[in-house]
Amino acid sequence: MSLDSTAHTMSRIVFLLVVLLCSSLRASAAPSEENYLSRLQDTIARNRSNLAAVAKSAGNAAAEYLSGGNIWAAGRQADFIAEACGRAGGLMVIAPLGGRVPARHDIILYAVPGALEQDDLKMINQWQEKGATVIQFSSPDGTLDDHFPIDTVANIIALWTWTGEFVAACTRLGQMPVLYQSIGLPGGPERAKKYQGKRFHEDLAVKHIAAAVLGREYLNQIQRMLAKIHETQMTKIHKAAKWWSQVPKASAIVLVTGHMFPAHTQDPRTLQMSDFAAIPAWTNKDFLDAGHPPAFVLYLGYQFAPRKLLDQALAMGVKLVYTDVQPAQPPEPASHILYLDPAWPLADGCVTVSGYDVPILPSSGVIQAAIYWTIASERARLSP
């Protein structure tokens, strides 16, 4: 904590949260019982005791926001910035800080993989001197076996936990901030256009929400989804890892959809076991080169099944593992195609706010990352 001794108390709250998340990663089950999912569950369970501090941080930030401040995402964790902005269930007003100079009352959500460095602290202090509030997402120790990161996923979980508490704090100040609905659902694009540039709702009222309610519910929902995956999908995950381990790196590809990807899976601290390609959500086309098809494809999708990709894999005999909310019918049309149920809702937002028209706080990024790192870590056990 000495590195942060000069920081403003309000800017330290979430920093403390993520340190708590990651300092206990190796303190739970016996090694033979551990996997990536159980490690991640451990961080969430240990986070609950810090919700009061998160709520205080978010409450202070809400007061700055109501004083005219903007909300920015920044830091060395690029996937955090991408995940924070333009997300279904996330705040519509948040944007990447980039080269902008923050002003008084601005709030900056600043995330890094691992620990804060001296250059981070120098930049943060400069922003604070201008009157900005900096919420830090970081941890001194956050990887599983030095290859499969807990810390960056924990930062994303902390981001949405904090966002829930920020929304609640705004309601206690008499305002409801505008959050996105998934544009993949009917009415989503029209709703986004209607509220573009709006900081608060003028067309609906949400009753005051007590501290720690939304943050706790988000953690509950993520834990429930991870538990369901652990209980119902591990046999398939082990099979997917085995398929992957049986092919050389040049014959495997991971197709990824979502704001966090592919940057999240390309973390240089981790084992890189395949090529990656970003696939826009709701795109349905032939992704595989018929002349040189890969032997193994892992597809981290979003809401709907990649039907043309499934047809290609079926015809070419490519081993395909895919995950999205709505699978093809049947989900597994052949023995070399495997469907993983991600357990998150079609709306992506997983927390219901009484009086609000859409669910808030997205789950897909966290769950996609959890599924990927679980398969990758199991694959590494088979062929280190």
C-alpha positions in Angstrom: 0.0 0.0 0.0 3.0 2.4 0.3 2.9 3.1 -3.5 -0.5 4.6 -3.1 0.2 6.7 0.0 -0.1 10.0 -1.8 -3.4 9.2 -3.5 -6.7 10.7 -2.6 -8.7 8.5 -0.2 -11.7 8.4 -2.6 -9.5 7.1 -5.5 -8.2 4.2 -3.4 -11.4 2.5 -2.6 -11.7 0.2 -5.7 -7.9 -0.3 -5.7 -8.4 -1.9 -2.3 -11.2 -4.0 -3.6 -9.1 -5.6 -6.3 -6.2 -6.2 -4.0 -8.5 -8.1 -1.7 -9.8 -10.1 -4.7 -6.3 -11.1 -5.8 -4.3 -11.5 -2.6 -6.2 -14.7 -1.7 -6.1 -16.5 -5.0 -4.1 -19.5 -3.7 -5.9 -19.9 -0.4 -8.9 -22.1 -1.1 -9.2 -25.7 -2.4 -6.5 -28.4 -2.5 -4.5 -28.2 -5.8 -6.1 -31.4 -7.1 -9.6 -29.8 -6.8 -8.7 -26.4 -8.3 -9.4 -25.1 -11.7 -9.8 -21.7 -13.3 -13.5 -21.5 -12.4 -13.0 -22.3 -8.8 -10.2 -19.7 -8.5 -12.4 -17.1 -10.1 -15.3 -18.0 -7.8 -12.9 -17.6 -4.9 -12.2 -14.0 -5.8 -15.9 -13.1 -6.1 -16.7 -14.7 -2.7 -14.0 -12.7 -1.0 -15.1 -9.5 -2.7 -18.4 -9.3 -0.8 -16.9 -8.1 2.4 -15.6 -5.0 0.6 -19.0 -3.9 -0.9 -19.4 -1.0 1.6 -16.1 0.5 0.4 -17.1 0.1 -3.2 -20.5 1.8 -2.5 -18.7 4.7 -0.7 -16.4 5.1 -3.7 -19.3 5.0 -6.2 -21.3 7.4 -4.0 -18.5 10.0 -4.0 -18.2 9.6 -7.8 -21.9 10.0 -8.3 -21.8 13.4 -6.5 -19.0 14.5 -8.8 -21.0 13.3 -11.8 -24.0 15.3 -10.8 -21.7 18.3 -10.5 -21.1 18.1 -14.2 -18.2 15.6 -14.4 -17.6 13.2 -17.2 -16.8 9.5 -16.8 -13.7 8.1 -18.6 -12.0 4.7 -18.9 -8.2 4.6 -19.0 -5.2 2.6 -18.1 -2.9 -0.1 -19.4 -5.6 -2.8 -19.5 -6.9 -2.2 -23.0 -9.7 -4.8 -22.8 -11.0 -3.1 -19.7 -11.4 0.2 -21.6 -13.2 -1.6 -24.5 -15.4 -3.5 -22.1 -16.4 -0.4 -20.1 -17.6 1.6 -23.2 -20.7 1.1 -25.3 -21.8 -2.1 -23.5 -25.2 -3.6 -23.2 -26.2 -2.9 -19.6 -23.4 -0.4 -19.2 -23.4 3.4 -18.9 -24.1 5.3 -22.1 -21.9 8.3 -21.2 -18.6 6.6 -20.5 -15.9 6.9 -23.1 -12.2 6.1 -23.5 -10.1 9.0 -22.1 -7.4 8.6 -24.8 -5.4 11.8 -25.1 -8.0 14.1 -23.4 -7.1 16.0 -20.3 -9.6 15.4 -17.5 -11.1 18.4 -15.8 -12.5 19.1 -12.3 -15.3 16.7 -11.3 -14.3 14.1 -14.0 -14.2 10.5 -12.9 -11.6 8.2 -14.4 -11.8 4.4 -14.1 -8.2 3.4 -14.4 -7.2 -0.3 -14.8 -4.0 -2.2 -15.2 -3.0 -5.8 -15.3 -1.1 -6.7 -12.1 0.1 -3.8 -10.0 0.3 -0.1 -10.5 3.7 1.2 -11.7 5.4 4.5 -11.0 4.3 5.9 -14.4 0.7 5.0 -13.5 0.9 6.8 -10.2 2.5 9.9 -11.7 -0.3 10.2 -14.3 -2.9 9.6 -11.6 -1.5 12.3 -9.4 -1.5 14.7 -12.3 -5.1 14.1 -12.9 -6.0 14.4 -9.2 -4.2 17.8 -9.1 -6.7 18.9 -11.8 -9.6 18.0 -9.5 -10.4 14.6 -11.2 -11.4 11.5 -9.2 -9.4 8.4 -10.2 -10.8 4.9 -9.3 -8.0 2.4 -9.5 -8.5 -1.3 -10.6 -5.3 -3.2 -9.9 -3.6 -5.9 -7.9 -0.1 -6.9 -6.9 -0.6 -10.6 -7.6 -3.3 -11.9 -9.9 -2.4 -14.8 -12.2 -3.0 -18.5 -11.9 0.2 -20.4 -12.4 1.6 -17.3 -14.1 -0.2 -18.1 -17.3 -3.9 -17.8 -16.9 -5.0 -14.4 -15.5 -7.4 -13.9 -12.7 -6.5 -10.2 -12.2 -7.8 -8.8 -15.5 -11.0 -10.7 -15.2 -11.3 -9.6 -11.6 -10.9 -6.0 -12.8 -13.9 -6.4 -15.1 -16.0 -7.9 -12.4 -15.0 -5.0 -10.1 -15.9 -2.6 -12.9 -19.5 -3.8 -13.2 -19.9 -4.2 -9.4 -18.8 -0.5 -9.0 -21.1 0.6 -11.9 -24.0 -1.0 -10.1 -23.2 1.0 -6.9 -22.7 4.1 -9.0 -26.2 3.7 -10.5 -27.7 3.2 -7.0 -25.9 6.2 -5.6 -27.3 8.3 -8.5 -30.8 7.2 -7.6 -30.3 8.3 -4.0 -29.4 11.7 -5.4 -32.6 11.8 -7.4 -31.3 10.8 -10.9 -31.2 7.7 -13.0 -28.3 7.5 -15.4 -28.9 6.1 -18.9 -27.7 2.6 -19.6 -27.6 0.7 -22.9 -29.9 -2.1 -24.0 -28.3 -4.8 -26.2 -28.7 -3.6 -29.8 -29.0 -7.3 -30.7 -32.5 -7.3 -29.2 -35.7 -5.8 -30.8 -35.8 -2.0 -30.0 -32.2 -1.9 -28.9 -30.8 0.3 -31.8 -33.8 2.7 -31.6 -33.5 3.0 -27.8 -29.7 3.8 -28.2 -30.5 6.5 -30.7 -33.2 8.0 -28.5 -30.9 8.4 -25.5 -27.7 9.3 -27.4 -25.9 12.0 -25.4 -28.3 11.8 -22.5 -26.8 11.7 -19.0 -30.0 11.0 -17.1 -33.5 9.8 -17.8 -36.2 12.4 -18.0 -38.9 9.9 -19.0 -38.9 7.5 -16.1 -38.3 7.5 -12.4 -36.5 4.9 -10.3 -36.9 4.7 -6.6 -33.9 5.2 -4.4 -31.7 2.1 -4.2 -29.8 1.3 -1.1 -26.0 0.8 -1.0 -24.6 -2.6 -1.8 -27.8 -3.9 -3.3 -27.0 -3.8 -7.0 -23.3 -4.7 -6.5 -24.2 -7.7 -4.5 -26.8 -8.8 -7.0 -24.3 -8.6 -9.8 -21.9 -10.8 -7.9 -24.7 -13.2 -7.1 -25.6 -13.5 -10.8 -22.0 -14.0 -11.9 -21.4 -16.6 -9.2 -24.6 -18.4 -10.2 -23.5 -18.5 -13.9 -20.0 -19.8 -13.1 -21.5 -22.4 -10.8 -23.8 -23.6 -13.5 -20.9 -23.9 -16.0 -18.9 -25.8 -13.4 -21.7 -28.2 -12.6 -23.0 -28.8 -16.2 -20.3 -28.0 -18.7 -17.0 -29.3 -17.3 -17.2 -32.7 -19.1 -17.5 -30.8 -22.3 -14.8 -28.3 -21.3 -12.4 -31.2 -20.7 -13.3 -32.7 -24.1 -12.7 -29.3 -25.8 -9.3 -29.1 -24.1 -8.5 -32.6 -25.3 -9.4 -31.7 -28.9 -7.3 -28.6 -28.7 -4.3 -30.4 -27.2 -4.3 -32.8 -30.1 -3.6 -30.3 -32.8 -0.5 -28.1 -33.4 -0.8 -24.3 -32.8 -0.8 -23.6 -36.5 -3.9 -25.8 -36.9 -6.0 -24.1 -34.2 -7.9 -20.8 -34.2 -10.0 -18.9 -31.7 -12.8 -16.8 -33.1 -13.9 -14.2 -30.6 -16.8 -11.8 -30.3 -17.2 -9.0 -27.8 -15.7 -5.7 -26.6 -12.9 -7.4 -24.6 -11.7 -9.6 -27.4 -9.3 -10.4 -28.9 -7.1 -8.1 -26.7 -8.1 -9.9 -23.5 -7.0 -13.4 -24.8 -3.8 -11.9 -26.2 -2.4 -10.9 -22.8 1.4 -11.2 -23.3 1.8 -12.8 -19.8 -0.2 -15.8 -20.9 0.4 -18.9 -23.0 -0.6 -18.3 -26.6 -1.8 -21.6 -28.0 -3.5 -20.5 -31.2 -4.2 -17.6 -33.5 -7.1 -15.3 -32.8 -9.6 -13.5 -35.1 -12.2 -11.0 -34.0 -15.7 -11.7 -35.3 -18.3 -8.9 -35.2 -21.5 -9.9 -33.3 -24.5 -10.9 -35.4 -22.2 -11.7 -38.4 -23.3 -14.9 -40.2 -20.8 -15.8 -42.9 -18.2 -18.4 -43.9 -15.3 -17.9 -41.7 -13.1 -20.9 -42.7 -10.9 -21.1 -45.7 -12.2 -24.1 -47.6 -8.8 -24.7 -49.1 -6.9 -24.6 -45.8 -9.3 -25.3 -43.0 -8.0 -25.4 -39.4 -8.2 -28.7 -37.5 -9.7 -27.1 -34.4 -11.9 -24.0 -33.9 -13.0 -22.4 -30.6 -15.8 -19.9 -31.2 -16.6 -17.5 -28.3 -19.9 -16.0 -29.6 -22.5 -13.7 -28.3 -26.3 -14.2 -28.6 -27.0 -16.4 -31.6 -25.4 -19.5 -33.1 -22.9 -19.0 -36.0 -25.0 -21.1 -38.5 -22.7 -20.8 -41.5 -19.6 -21.6 -39.4 -21.5 -24.7 -38.1 -22.3 -25.7 -41.6 -18.7 -25.3 -42.7 -17.4 -27.3 -39.7 -19.9 -30.0 -40.4 -19.0 -30.3 -44.0 -15.2 -30.1 -43.6 -14.9 -32.3 -40.5 -13.4 -29.5 -38.5 -13.6 -29.9 -34.7 -15.6 -27.0 -33.5 -16.4 -25.8 -30.0 -18.8 -22.9 -29.9 -20.6 -21.0 -27.1 -23.4 -18.5 -27.4 -26.8 -18.0 -25.7 -28.9 -19.6 -28.3 -27.4 -22.7 -29.9 -28.2 -24.3 -33.2 -30.8 -27.0 -33.3 -29.7 -29.6 -32.6 -26.9 -27.9 -30.6 -24.4 -30.6 -31.6 -25.3 -31.9 -35.1 -22.2 -34.1 -35.3 -19.6 -35.8 -33.0 -17.0 -33.3 -33.9 -19.1 -30.3 -32.9 -19.5 -29.3 -29.2 -21.8 -26.6 -27.7 -21.0 -25.0 -24.4 -23.9 -23.3 -22.6 -22.5 -20.0 -21.2 -25.4 -19.6 -18.7 -25.8 -15.8 -19.2 -29.1 -14.2 -20.4 -29.9 -13.1 -23.9 -30.2 -9.5 -22.8 -26.6 -9.6 -21.4 -27.5 -7.3 -18.6 -28.2 -9.6 -15.6 -29.5 -7.3 -12.9 -33.1 -6.1 -12.8 -33.8 -2.6 -11.4 -37.4 -2.0 -10.4 -38.9 0.7 -12.6 -36.2 0.6 -15.2 -37.0 -0.6 -18.7 -33.9 -2.9 -19.3 -31.7 -5.2 -17.2 -28.3 -3.6 -16.4 -24.7 -4.7 -15.8 -23.4 -7.1 -18.5 -22.3 -10.6 -17.8 -21.1 -11.9 -21.2 -17.5 -10.5 -21.1 -16.7 -12.0 -17.7 -18.3 -15.4 -18.6 -16.7 -15.6 -22.1 -13.3 -14.9 -20.5 -13.9 -17.5 -17.8 -14.8 -20.1 -20.3 -11.8 -19.3 -22.5 -9.3 -19.4 -19.7 -10.8 -22.6 -18.2 -10.5 -24.4 -21.5 -7.0 -23.0 -22.2 -5.7 -23.9 -18.7 -7.1 -27.4 -19.0 -5.5 -27.8 -22.4 -2.2 -26.7 -20.9 -2.4 -29.5 -18.3 -2.7 -32.0 -21.1 0.2 -30.7 -23.1 2.3 -28.3 -21.0 
